[in-house]
Amino acid sequence: MQPVPSGEESFEIWKRNAAQLLGEWTCTDAMKRQRIMESLRSPATDIVNAHKILKGEIESQEYLLVLQRVYGDIEKTFGILHKFYNTRQKKHERLSDYVTRLQVFLGKLMEKNVVLPAQAHVKLTKQVLRGALSDDPVIVTLRAGLTKEDLDFILLITQVKEIESQIFSPATSKENLTKPREKENTEMASLRERLAELESQSHPPRPEQDPKRAEPTRLTRNQPRERKCFTCGQPGHFARECPAPSGEEDGHVLVIGPMEDSTVFSKKIKKKRRNWTKKRAPRLQANPKVGPRSIIHVLINGIYASALLDTGSQVTIVYRSFYDQHLKHLPLLPTEEMQLWGMGDQVCKTDGSIKVAITIPQLNTGTEQSMELGP
């Protein structure tokens, strides 16, 4: 429902302009009421006239209050503040446009007394640092040169526009594109020269070799072979001279030869009859270097749960489903200043924080250790 025909300004814009004019006009309140009625159309005029009949003579500020109740957005304080904290910079949006969008939102919060004017500068600067894209070169430069976190809108937008003019100006963009190419060409030329020098040093000219001397030696049939013991598989002696124990009973003896001959022989002795069987070499078992995940069992306020132990983490995270099922009786505390990084390129959102007692029975300390975690 709109108080004016489509195509004209919205109610919020009209109300903001009317409130500003009411504070600046030096005429009487009757003249202010007349000017407000002249700017309205039906059904907005009908609503104001009906309210005047019921209440009698009312002030000009009450005209705006009645129209706000009918046509304005009525939101709770927490909902409006939540929208402000979740306003993020859009992809391909300039940081100056994002700062302006936040300032307009902040003006609405101050109109509804959600944010005090004294807190506006701090909240604006913090939300810009929190909600800007992490890979935006303007916010990276702004963070490096920012000396305080309570800049007003004029100073903040001035610094942002100065940085944008330096980064996105045509001369700077052309210079940034030309310098890396020239540097890359120079480095590639020096690398090619160095590579050619190393190749000439590692491959010197080889002298001509005699084909007879280069021919590998071959074994002949008359050349004696190295004899090994049939009992233990070691060279240098025969089976009858082997110091290894032997007997008439049934048995199996596995012997692994030297590294150059890794054949495994199995000898079966039964009634002085020997049968030889050639087998494959034993396989080496791989020794894995990556172990299982660090999943441990803990007690959260006496409730059994499984947890992933991360020694580098500074916070303990509980999923919303676990909280709703077991810890809903604990109140959620606000986490406005807490930022969670490391699970993406953006800040992870949190619903709040709770204070719980965690017991880890599996710690090798001899006794169960309990700790209290919370803000």
C-alpha positions in Angstrom: 0.0 0.0 0.0 1.5 3.4 -1.1 0.3 6.9 -0.2 1.3 8.2 -3.6 0.7 6.9 -7.2 3.4 4.6 -8.6 6.3 6.3 -10.2 6.7 9.0 -7.5 9.0 8.9 -4.5 8.5 6.3 -1.8 7.0 7.0 1.6 10.3 6.7 3.4 12.0 9.3 1.2 9.0 11.6 1.5 8.9 11.2 5.3 12.6 11.9 5.6 12.3 15.1 3.5 9.2 16.2 5.4 10.8 15.7 8.8 13.8 17.8 7.7 11.6 20.6 6.4 9.5 20.7 9.6 12.7 21.4 11.6 13.8 24.1 9.2 10.5 26.0 8.6 10.2 29.1 10.8 6.4 29.5 10.2 3.6 28.5 12.7 2.6 24.9 13.3 -0.7 25.6 11.5 1.1 26.6 8.4 3.3 23.4 8.7 0.2 21.3 8.9 -1.3 23.0 5.8 1.9 22.3 3.8 1.9 18.7 4.8 -1.7 18.2 3.7 -0.9 19.9 0.4 1.8 17.3 -0.3 -0.5 14.3 0.3 -3.0 12.6 -1.9 -5.8 10.2 -1.2 -6.0 7.8 0.7 -3.3 9.4 2.8 -5.3 12.6 3.2 -8.4 10.6 4.2 -6.4 8.8 7.0 -5.1 12.2 8.4 -8.6 13.8 8.3 -10.2 10.8 10.0 -7.5 11.0 12.8 -8.2 14.8 13.2 -11.9 14.1 13.7 -11.1 11.6 16.4 -8.4 13.5 18.2 -9.2 17.1 17.4 -6.4 19.5 16.7 -3.1 17.7 16.5 0.4 19.0 15.8 2.3 18.6 12.6 4.7 16.0 14.0 1.7 13.7 14.8 0.8 13.9 11.1 4.0 12.1 10.3 3.5 9.7 13.2 0.1 8.6 11.9 1.4 8.2 8.3 4.4 6.2 9.7 2.1 3.8 11.5 0.1 3.2 8.3 2.7 3.2 5.5 6.0 2.8 7.2 8.0 -0.4 8.0 7.5 -1.5 11.6 10.4 -3.7 12.6 11.8 -4.7 15.9 15.0 -3.1 17.1 17.0 -6.4 17.0 15.9 -7.1 13.4 17.0 -3.7 12.1 20.4 -3.9 13.8 20.8 -7.5 12.6 20.3 -6.3 9.0 22.9 -3.6 9.4 25.5 -6.0 10.7 24.8 -8.4 7.8 25.1 -5.8 5.1 28.1 -6.9 3.0 29.9 -5.5 0.0 28.6 -7.0 -3.2 30.8 -8.4 -5.8 32.1 -5.8 -8.3 30.7 -3.1 -6.0 33.1 -0.2 -5.3 34.0 0.4 -1.7 32.7 4.0 -1.9 29.3 2.8 -2.9 29.3 0.3 -0.1 30.2 3.0 2.5 27.4 5.2 1.1 24.9 2.4 1.4 25.9 1.8 5.0 25.5 5.5 5.8 22.0 5.6 4.5 21.1 2.5 6.6 22.8 4.0 9.6 20.6 7.2 9.2 17.5 5.0 9.4 18.8 3.5 12.6 19.4 6.9 14.1 15.9 8.0 13.1 14.4 5.1 15.0 16.7 5.6 18.0 18.3 2.2 17.5 21.8 3.8 17.3 22.8 6.9 19.1 24.5 9.7 17.1 27.6 9.4 19.3 28.0 5.7 18.3 27.4 6.2 14.6 31.1 6.8 13.6 32.4 3.7 15.4 29.7 1.4 14.1 30.1 2.7 10.5 33.9 2.2 10.5 33.7 -1.2 12.1 31.0 -2.4 9.7 33.1 -1.2 6.7 36.1 -3.2 7.9 33.9 -6.2 8.7 31.7 -6.4 5.6 34.1 -5.4 2.8 35.4 -8.0 0.4 38.8 -9.3 1.7 40.3 -9.2 -1.8 39.3 -5.6 -2.6 42.6 -3.6 -3.0 40.9 -0.5 -1.7 40.0 -2.0 1.7 43.5 -3.6 1.9 45.1 -0.2 1.5 42.6 1.4 3.9 43.3 -1.1 6.6 47.1 -0.5 6.3 46.7 3.3 6.7 43.8 3.4 9.2 44.9 5.0 12.5 41.6 5.0 14.4 38.2 3.2 14.1 35.9 6.2 14.8 36.1 8.2 11.5 33.0 10.0 10.6 31.3 9.5 7.2 32.9 12.5 5.5 36.5 11.6 6.4 35.9 7.9 5.7 34.4 8.5 2.2 37.1 11.0 1.4 39.9 8.5 2.2 38.1 5.7 0.2 37.7 7.9 -2.9 41.3 9.0 -2.8 42.5 5.4 -2.7 40.1 4.5 -5.5 41.4 7.3 -7.6 45.0 6.1 -7.2 44.2 2.5 -7.9 41.5 2.7 -10.7 42.9 5.8 -12.5 43.7 5.1 -16.2 47.3 6.2 -15.8 47.9 4.0 -12.8 46.2 1.0 -14.4 48.3 1.3 -17.6 51.5 1.7 -15.5 50.6 -1.4 -13.4 50.1 -3.4 -16.5 53.3 -2.3 -18.3 55.8 -2.6 -15.5 55.1 -6.3 -14.7 55.4 -7.2 -18.4 58.8 -5.4 -18.8 60.0 -7.1 -15.6 58.8 -10.5 -16.8 60.6 -10.1 -20.1 63.9 -9.1 -18.4 63.7 -12.1 -16.0 62.9 -14.5 -18.8 65.9 -13.4 -20.8 68.3 -13.8 -17.8 66.8 -17.2 -17.1 67.4 -18.4 -20.6 71.0 -17.2 -20.5 71.6 -19.0 -17.2 69.9 -22.2 -18.5 72.1 -22.3 -21.6 75.2 -21.8 -19.4 74.3 -24.7 -17.1 73.6 -27.0 -20.0 77.0 -26.3 -21.5 78.6 -27.1 -18.1 76.7 -30.3 -17.5 77.2 -31.7 -21.0 80.8 -31.4 -22.0 82.0 -32.9 -25.3 82.6 -36.6 -24.9 85.8 -38.2 -26.3 85.4 -41.0 -28.9 85.3 -44.4 -27.3 86.7 -47.7 -28.6 83.7 -49.9 -29.5 85.6 -53.0 -28.3 86.1 -51.5 -24.8 82.6 -50.2 -24.6 81.1 -53.6 -25.3 79.8 -55.2 -22.0 81.2 -58.4 -20.8 79.1 -61.5 -21.3 79.1 -64.7 -19.3 80.2 -67.9 -21.2 79.0 -71.4 -20.5 82.5 -72.5 -19.4 82.7 -69.7 -16.8 82.2 -71.2 -13.3 79.2 -69.9 -11.4 79.1 -69.1 -7.7 77.9 -72.1 -5.7 75.5 -71.8 -2.7 74.5 -74.0 0.1 71.1 -75.7 -0.5 70.4 -75.6 3.3 70.9 -72.0 4.2 71.3 -70.4 0.8 74.6 -68.7 1.6 77.7 -68.9 -0.7 81.0 -70.4 0.4 80.1 -73.9 1.5 78.0 -77.0 0.6 75.0 -78.5 2.3 77.0 -81.3 4.1 79.3 -78.6 5.6 76.4 -76.2 6.5 76.4 -75.3 10.2 72.6 -74.9 10.2 70.7 -77.6 12.2 69.2 -80.5 10.2 67.1 -83.5 11.1 64.8 -86.3 9.9 61.6 -84.8 11.2 59.2 -82.9 9.0 59.7 -79.1 8.9 59.8 -76.0 6.7 62.8 -73.6 6.7 62.5 -70.3 4.8 65.8 -68.7 3.7 66.1 -65.3 2.0 69.2 -64.9 -0.2 71.3 -61.8 -0.6 69.9 -58.6 -2.1 71.2 -59.3 -5.6 69.3 -62.6 -5.7 66.1 -62.2 -3.7 64.7 -65.7 -4.5 63.2 -67.5 -1.5 63.8 -71.2 -1.2 61.6 -73.6 0.7 63.2 -76.9 1.8 61.1 -79.8 3.0 63.0 -82.7 4.7 61.2 -86.0 4.9 63.0 -89.4 4.8 66.1 -87.7 3.3 64.2 -86.6 0.2 64.5 -83.0 -0.9 62.0 -81.2 -3.0 62.8 -77.7 -4.1 60.2 -75.0 -4.8 60.9 -71.5 -6.0 58.7 -68.8 -4.5 58.3 -65.1 -4.9 60.2 -62.5 -2.9 58.4 -61.1 0.2 56.5 -57.9 -0.4 57.4 -54.8 1.5 54.6 -53.3 3.5 54.0 -49.6 3.1 54.3 -47.5 6.2 51.6 -44.9 6.0 52.5 -41.4 7.2 49.0 -40.0 7.5 47.0 -41.2 10.5 43.3 -41.1 11.2 41.4 -37.9 12.0 41.7 -36.5 15.5 38.2 -37.5 16.6 37.8 -37.7 20.4 34.8 -38.2 22.7 34.0 -35.4 25.1 31.2 -34.5 27.6 29.6 -31.1 27.1 27.7 -30.3 30.4 27.5 -34.1 31.0 26.2 -34.8 27.4 28.2 -37.3 25.4 29.5 -36.0 22.0 32.2 -36.6 19.4 34.5 -33.7 18.6 37.3 -32.9 16.1 40.4 -31.9 18.1 42.2 -28.9 16.4 45.2 -27.8 18.4 45.5 -24.6 16.4 42.0 -23.3 16.9 41.2 -20.5 19.4 37.5 -21.1 19.7 35.2 -24.1 20.3 32.3 -24.4 17.8 29.0 -26.1 18.6 26.6 -26.7 15.8 23.1 -25.2 16.0 21.4 -28.6 15.8 23.3 -29.8 18.9 22.5 -26.7 20.8 18.7 -26.9 20.0 18.7 -30.6 21.1 20.7 -30.5 24.3 21.7 -26.9 25.3 18.7 -24.9 24.5 18.2 -24.0 28.2 21.5 -21.9 28.0 21.0 -18.3 26.9 22.8 -17.2 23.7 25.1 -14.3 24.4 25.8 -11.7 21.6 29.1 -12.0 19.7 29.2 -8.6 17.9 33.0 -8.3 18.2 33.9 -12.0 17.4 35.1 -12.8 13.9 35.7 -16.4 12.7 38.2 -16.9 9.9 39.9 -19.9 8.3 36.7 -21.6 6.9 36.6 -19.6 3.7 37.4 -16.3 2.3 34.6 -14.6 4.3 33.9 -14.2 8.0 31.7 -17.1 9.3 28.5 -16.1 10.9 27.6 -17.0 14.5 24.3 -17.1 16.3 25.8 -16.3 19.7 28.0 -17.8 22.4 27.3 -20.0 25.4 29.3 -21.0 28.5 29.7 -24.7 29.0 31.9 -27.2 30.9 33.8 -29.7 28.7 35.3 -32.9 30.0 37.9 -34.9 27.9 38.2 -38.4 29.4 40.8 -39.5 26.9 43.6 -37.2 28.0 46.5 -39.2 29.2 46.9 -37.4 32.5 45.7 -40.0 34.9 42.6 -38.1 35.9 39.7 -36.6 33.9 40.2 -33.0 33.1 37.3 -30.5 33.0 37.3 -27.0 31.7 34.8 -24.1 31.4 34.6 -22.5 28.0 32.7 -19.3 27.2 33.1 -15.6 26.5 
